[in-house]
């Protein structure tokens, strides 16, 4: 299929990154989505319904929790946790899904499709499809369906059809491929709900906007609690949706340092990693120009992480720009470090956090002791860790499925 790129404009790009590198069969529909979003994003009725669902269905605003025991134990900066794990469905994904599903309704669509890695985006999409009375089909790498069996069943319970994807490495990037291919075959009644801040324009922009509620709330909450802005904001990064939401309202606050924790897997310098910003190079994949892990022939490389939600070979174009501008710093966290953080936050604060979020927590455990006691870190807990308990137990040599 011939692919087209829309002419570069400020609205479709983040510096040199972003754009629309897509098959001709999708260009018209993608432009329809962009036009609809431009029409409704400032529409009072649309935003009233969006905010009503966020507050009265998704359980927003989410808590900004002072982790007092963790703070005292680490002996440095005050640590606050933005508790997206307390949202309905257990993750930040619901914020973006509500927004995109409302847009789909306004466009007259009756069927939602989505990709998912750890399963939380798939669960959120299935949840809203059930609420809105829409069909739902979710594409998930076969490897991820096996390590996230709980979320597969949750999606099916909610009425969604889950397609295990057996192509490629059978992980998140392959699920995105399958979902995009499916969209080309049935665009009349179908809306593709992109789960991360990736893909062709307008998806990165929509995800940024719908997830920015995280930092909008966090900013107001920390000002009320401490009377000042945080010194640092930390969030995990795969494609980058919870991180861009956590950063959005702090980007212009130059004294607030932004840190994205990537999945280093077995190590940034090994071939079993997903540390895109640290190891990646500029390329084109999944409809966007961004940073990707590529082999010497320019092909997308295999990636690895214990986290099904972070083993993506690229990063959203806005994150690529933030890294290039040095506005945000991206750091690799290994499986061992993330698992240690998973156990640490459970025993210290009584919180079972998603293994994705524990990559961010692991960096906070390094960062906080280097800071003064009057400084503040906000770390986003992107989701809860129920889905990860079996795989972490297995990592520690305990099989709880028997």
QUIKATA-V620219 format. One record per residue. N is the residue number from 0. PHI is phi in whole degrees, -180 to 180 (NA if undefined). PSI is psi in whole degrees, -180 to 180 (999 if undefined). Layout:
[[N,PHI,PSI] [N,PHI,PSI]]
//
This chain:
[[0,NA,132] [1,-71,137] [2,-107,146] [3,-118,154] [4,-125,130] [5,-71,149] [6,-57,139] [7,-62,130] [8,-140,163] [9,-62,-33] [10,-74,-25] [11,-102,-5] [12,-128,157] [13,-117,91] [14,64,-126] [15,-85,-7] [16,-98,158] [17,108,-137] [18,87,-169] [19,-136,93] [20,-106,89] [21,-140,161] [22,-62,148] [23,-55,-34] [24,-63,-20] [25,-105,-12] [26,-60,-46] [27,-62,-45] [28,-66,-39] [29,-63,-40] [30,-66,-34] [31,-64,-40] [32,-64,-44] [33,-62,-43] [34,-64,-41] [35,-65,-41] [36,-66,-43] [37,-60,-34] [38,-72,-42] [39,-97,-18] [40,-63,-26] [41,-111,12] [42,-78,125] [43,-58,-42] [44,-66,-41] [45,-61,-48] [46,-70,-31] [47,-64,-46] [48,-67,-40] [49,-60,-51] [50,-68,-34] [51,-63,-44] [52,-69,-40] [53,-61,-43] [54,-81,-43] [55,-102,-8] [56,-119,-46] [57,-86,-8] [58,77,36] [59,-90,159] [60,-73,147] [61,-78,155] [62,-69,139] [63,-103,109] [64,-106,127] [65,-79,113] [66,-84,81] [67,-66,-45] [68,-65,-42] [69,-63,-42] [70,-60,-49] [71,-65,-39] [72,-68,-39] [73,-78,-27] [74,77,24] [75,-138,-124] [76,-62,153] [77,-68,136] [78,-112,122] [79,-112,140] [80,-112,123] [81,-85,112] [82,-89,69] [83,-68,-16] [84,-66,-17] [85,-89,-3] [86,-65,157] [87,-57,133] [88,82,-8] [89,87,19] [90,-163,173] [91,-70,-17] [92,-57,-31] [93,-61,-31] [94,-58,-51] [95,-73,-38] [96,-65,-42] [97,-58,-46] [98,-62,-49] [99,-68,-37] [100,-68,-37] [101,-63,-39] [102,-64,-42] [103,-59,-42] [104,-61,-44] [105,-63,-29] [106,-85,-1] [107,82,17] [108,-81,149] [109,-123,1] [110,-137,131] [111,-110,137] [112,-123,155] [113,-156,158] [114,-100,159] [115,-154,150] [116,-108,-75] [117,-74,-12] [118,102,-14] [119,-68,-38] [120,-68,-38] [121,-63,-42] [122,-64,-44] [123,-62,-43] [124,-65,-43] [125,-63,-36] [126,-63,-49] [127,-71,-35] [128,-60,-42] [129,-64,-44] [130,-63,-40] [131,-89,-4] [132,71,37] [133,-111,154] [134,-69,155] [135,-148,131] [136,-132,135] [137,-123,135] [138,-106,128] [139,-143,130] [140,-55,138] [141,-57,-39] [142,-61,-39] [143,-71,-33] [144,-64,-30] [145,-78,-35] [146,-93,-4] [147,-131,52] [148,-61,-35] [149,-60,-46] [150,-70,-31] [151,-61,-46] [152,-67,-38] [153,-60,-44] [154,-62,-44] [155,-65,-40] [156,-59,-35] [157,-80,-2] [158,100,6] [159,-87,153] [160,-97,126] [161,-105,126] [162,-104,109] [163,-70,124] [164,-93,123] [165,-106,4] [166,-85,161] [167,59,-136] [168,-88,0] [169,62,39] [170,-128,-160] [171,-59,-44] [172,-61,-34] [173,-74,-31] [174,-66,-40] [175,-63,-45] [176,-55,-48] [177,-64,-40] [178,-66,-42] [179,-63,-41] [180,-63,-41] [181,-64,-39] [182,-62,-37] [183,-64,-23] [184,-89,-14] [185,-156,79] [186,-96,-18] [187,-60,-44] [188,-116,7] [189,-115,139] [190,-120,128] [191,-88,114] [192,-89,99] [193,-74,132] [194,-89,-21] [195,-124,177] [196,-84,49] [197,-127,-178] [198,89,-178] [199,-74,153] [200,-56,138] [201,-98,12] [202,-58,-48] [203,-60,-37] [204,-69,-44] [205,-63,-45] [206,-64,-42] [207,-54,-51] [208,-66,-46] [209,-71,-30] [210,-86,-12] [211,-64,-12] [212,-58,-28] [213,-61,-54] [214,-77,-27] [215,-61,-47] [216,-67,-46] [217,-59,-38] [218,-64,-47] [219,-66,-40] [220,-68,-41] [221,-73,-33] [222,-65,-37] [223,-70,-40] [224,-77,-39] [225,-120,-13] [226,75,13] [227,-157,166] [228,-77,159] [229,-71,161] [230,-86,-24] [231,-151,147] [232,-124,130] [233,-125,135] [234,-150,152] [235,-76,154] [236,-135,121] [237,-111,-94] [238,-74,-36] [239,115,25] [240,-74,-46] [241,-70,-32] [242,-69,-43] [243,-68,-33] [244,-67,-37] [245,-73,-32] [246,-85,-31] [247,-45,-53] [248,-87,6] [249,-113,-6] [250,-58,-39] [251,-83,-6] [252,-92,90] [253,-64,-20] [254,-83,-7] [255,-94,116] [256,-81,139] [257,-114,130] [258,-128,128] [259,-108,125] [260,-96,113] [261,-94,162] [262,-85,106] [263,-85,-7] [264,61,-120] [265,-84,-3] [266,145,142] [267,-58,-34] [268,-92,10] [269,-102,176] [270,-91,9] [271,-118,75] [272,-148,165] [273,-135,28] [274,-82,82] [275,-66,-48] [276,-66,-39] [277,-73,-33] [278,-113,-13] [279,-83,168] [280,-132,162] [281,-68,135] [282,-162,-174] [283,-126,128] [284,-163,148] [285,51,38] [286,82,7] [287,-140,157] [288,-98,124] [289,-161,-161] [290,-97,134] [291,-140,153] [292,-80,118] [293,-131,151] [294,-84,-177] [295,-67,-13] [296,-98,4] [297,82,12] [298,-89,149] [299,-62,128] [300,-84,160] [301,-70,145] [302,-125,163] [303,-146,141] [304,-160,151] [305,-63,-22] [306,-92,120] [307,-67,-24] [308,-86,-13] [309,-113,-4] [310,-87,61] [311,-111,137] [312,-82,6] [313,-138,-172] [314,-146,152] [315,-59,149] [316,-63,-30] [317,-69,-37] [318,-65,-39] [319,-60,-41] [320,-68,-43] [321,-61,-36] [322,-69,-44] [323,-62,-39] [324,-79,-6] [325,61,25] [326,-77,-31] [327,-126,149] [328,-111,134] [329,-114,128] [330,-126,142] [331,-86,135] [332,-122,127] [333,-78,167] [334,-55,-47] [335,-59,-44] [336,-65,-40] [337,-68,-42] [338,-66,-40] [339,-60,-41] [340,-68,-36] [341,-57,-46] [342,-74,-36] [343,-65,-49] [344,-69,-30] [345,-66,-46] [346,-79,-26] [347,-89,-44] [348,-117,-1] [349,69,33] [350,-122,125] [351,-96,103] [352,-100,154] [353,-58,145] [354,-61,-29] [355,-61,-52] [356,-60,-31] [357,-70,-18] [358,-66,-41] [359,-68,-43] [360,-61,-39] [361,-62,-37] [362,-72,-36] [363,-60,-38] [364,-64,-27] [365,-85,-40] [366,-76,-47] [367,-54,-45] [368,-65,-17] [369,-87,-5] [370,-109,165] [371,-79,159] [372,-70,-17] [373,-93,5] [374,-96,164] [375,-132,136] [376,-118,134] [377,-108,124] [378,-117,129] [379,-86,123] [380,-89,100] [381,-69,-23] [382,-168,171] [383,-92,161] [384,-104,13] [385,-51,-43] [386,-64,-20] [387,-102,-7] [388,-58,-46] [389,-64,-42] [390,-72,-34] [391,-70,-39] [392,-60,-44] [393,-62,-39] [394,-60,-32] [395,-91,6] [396,88,17] [397,-116,124] [398,-101,105] [399,-93,1] [400,-83,-14] [401,-70,999]]
//
